[in-house]
Amino acid sequence: MNIMAAWAVAGTVLLSGGDLADAIKKDKAALQGTWQVTASVSKGDKVSADDLKGLFLIFRGDAILIREGGKTEENFSFVLDPNKKTKEIDLLLKVGPQKGRIDKGIYQVDGDSLKICIQTSKDAARPRDFSSPAGSELWLVLLQRAKE
């Protein structure tokens, strides 16, 4: 079974549970829209404020688009599991040389604030907290809902 077929099956299985389906629907709705990246730490290194200017994540349906420098591109699709103690998100890379790679992450939505921590090493475990220590393959992103 290829990765896309596995995702389709997983999505179908996830949505078959009533409570889980409701939780997914609620969190997916909370994520929809445009989010400005306000801070980012990659592998322990803080990304400069200049590099974050004009950087947005746009959640549209099951897709995540990245807007940077006036250009918008669909980079990921995502699947949520909001019933875990720390809510989980899996991101499927849709472009570039690593197309098809799945990154495991965690997320937290608090009103107009969003935190996402992503494990970019396919062989490493999902993050346990919202941090990106030096030497890790973790990417921490803090976002604010954009006023549209």
C-alpha positions as CSV (number, residue, x, y, z in Angstrom):
1,M,0.0,0.0,0.0
2,N,1.5,3.4,-0.9
3,I,1.6,6.2,1.5
4,M,-1.4,8.1,0.1
5,A,-3.5,5.0,0.3
6,A,-2.4,4.5,3.9
7,W,-3.4,8.0,4.7
8,A,-6.8,7.6,3.0
9,V,-7.4,4.4,5.1
10,A,-6.1,6.1,8.3
11,G,-8.4,9.1,7.7
12,T,-11.4,6.8,7.1
13,V,-10.6,4.8,10.3
14,L,-10.1,8.0,12.4
15,L,-13.4,9.4,11.2
16,S,-15.4,6.3,12.0
17,G,-15.4,7.1,15.8
18,G,-18.1,9.6,16.7
19,D,-16.3,11.5,19.5
20,L,-13.0,11.5,17.6
21,A,-14.7,12.7,14.5
22,D,-16.3,15.5,16.4
23,A,-13.0,16.5,18.0
24,I,-11.2,16.4,14.7
25,K,-13.9,18.6,13.1
26,K,-13.7,21.1,15.9
27,D,-9.9,21.4,15.9
28,K,-9.7,21.5,12.1
29,A,-12.3,24.3,12.1
30,A,-10.2,26.2,14.7
31,L,-7.1,26.0,12.5
32,Q,-8.8,27.2,9.3
33,G,-7.5,30.6,8.1
34,T,-4.3,32.5,7.9
35,W,-1.7,32.4,10.7
36,Q,1.4,34.7,10.8
37,V,4.6,33.1,12.0
38,T,5.7,35.2,15.0
39,A,8.6,33.0,16.2
40,S,10.4,29.9,15.1
41,V,13.2,27.7,16.4
42,S,14.8,25.0,14.2
43,K,17.2,22.5,15.7
44,G,17.9,24.8,18.6
45,D,18.5,27.9,16.5
46,K,16.2,30.8,16.7
47,V,15.0,32.1,13.3
48,S,15.6,35.8,12.9
49,A,12.7,38.2,12.9
50,D,13.7,39.4,9.5
51,D,13.4,35.9,8.1
52,L,9.9,35.6,9.5
53,K,8.6,38.9,8.0
54,G,5.7,38.1,5.6
55,L,5.7,34.4,6.5
56,F,2.2,32.9,6.9
57,L,0.7,29.4,7.2
58,I,-2.8,29.1,5.7
59,F,-5.0,26.2,6.7
60,R,-7.5,25.5,4.0
61,G,-9.5,22.2,4.4
62,D,-6.9,19.5,4.8
63,A,-4.1,21.5,3.3
64,I,-1.4,23.9,4.7
65,L,-0.2,26.6,2.3
66,I,2.8,28.7,2.9
67,R,2.8,32.3,1.9
68,E,6.1,34.0,1.7
69,G,7.3,37.0,-0.3
70,G,3.9,37.4,-1.8
71,K,3.8,33.8,-3.3
72,T,1.5,31.1,-1.9
73,E,2.2,27.4,-2.4
74,E,0.4,24.3,-1.0
75,N,3.2,22.5,0.9
76,F,1.5,20.1,3.2
77,S,-1.7,18.2,3.9
78,F,-2.4,17.3,7.5
79,V,-4.2,14.8,9.7
80,L,-5.1,15.6,13.4
81,D,-5.5,13.5,16.4
82,P,-6.9,15.8,19.1
83,N,-7.7,13.0,21.5
84,K,-4.1,12.5,22.6
85,K,-3.0,14.1,25.9
86,T,-0.8,16.4,23.7
87,K,-2.7,16.9,20.5
88,E,-1.0,15.3,17.5
89,I,-0.6,16.4,13.9
90,D,0.9,14.6,11.0
91,L,2.1,16.6,8.0
92,L,2.5,15.1,4.5
93,L,5.0,17.0,2.4
94,K,3.5,17.6,-1.0
95,V,6.4,19.3,-2.9
96,G,10.2,19.1,-3.4
97,P,12.7,16.3,-3.3
98,Q,11.2,14.9,-0.1
99,K,7.7,14.8,-1.4
100,G,5.7,12.1,0.4
101,R,7.6,12.4,3.7
102,I,5.4,12.5,6.8
103,D,6.6,14.6,9.7
104,K,5.1,13.9,13.2
105,G,4.2,16.8,15.4
106,I,2.1,18.2,18.2
107,Y,-0.1,21.3,18.3
108,Q,-1.9,23.6,20.6
109,V,-4.6,26.1,19.7
110,D,-5.4,28.8,22.2
111,G,-7.8,31.3,20.7
112,D,-5.8,33.2,18.2
113,S,-2.5,31.6,19.1
114,L,-1.1,28.4,17.7
115,K,2.0,26.4,18.6
116,I,3.3,23.5,16.5
117,C,6.3,21.4,17.1
118,I,7.4,19.1,14.3
119,Q,9.9,16.2,14.3
120,T,11.6,16.4,10.9
121,S,13.5,13.1,11.3
122,K,11.4,10.2,10.0
123,D,13.2,7.8,12.4
124,A,12.8,9.8,15.6
125,A,9.8,9.9,18.0
126,R,7.1,12.5,17.9
127,P,7.9,15.6,20.1
128,R,6.8,15.4,23.7
129,D,6.8,19.1,24.4
130,F,6.9,22.5,22.6
131,S,10.7,22.9,22.4
132,S,13.5,22.7,19.9
133,P,16.8,21.9,21.7
134,A,20.2,22.2,19.9
135,G,21.1,18.9,18.3
136,S,17.5,17.9,17.8
137,E,15.6,17.6,14.5
138,L,12.7,19.5,16.0
139,W,11.1,22.6,14.6
140,L,9.0,24.9,16.9
141,V,6.7,27.4,15.3
142,L,4.6,30.0,17.1
143,L,1.8,31.7,15.2
144,Q,-0.9,34.4,15.6
145,R,-4.1,34.4,13.7
146,A,-3.8,37.1,11.0
147,K,-6.4,39.9,10.7
148,E,-7.8,39.4,7.2
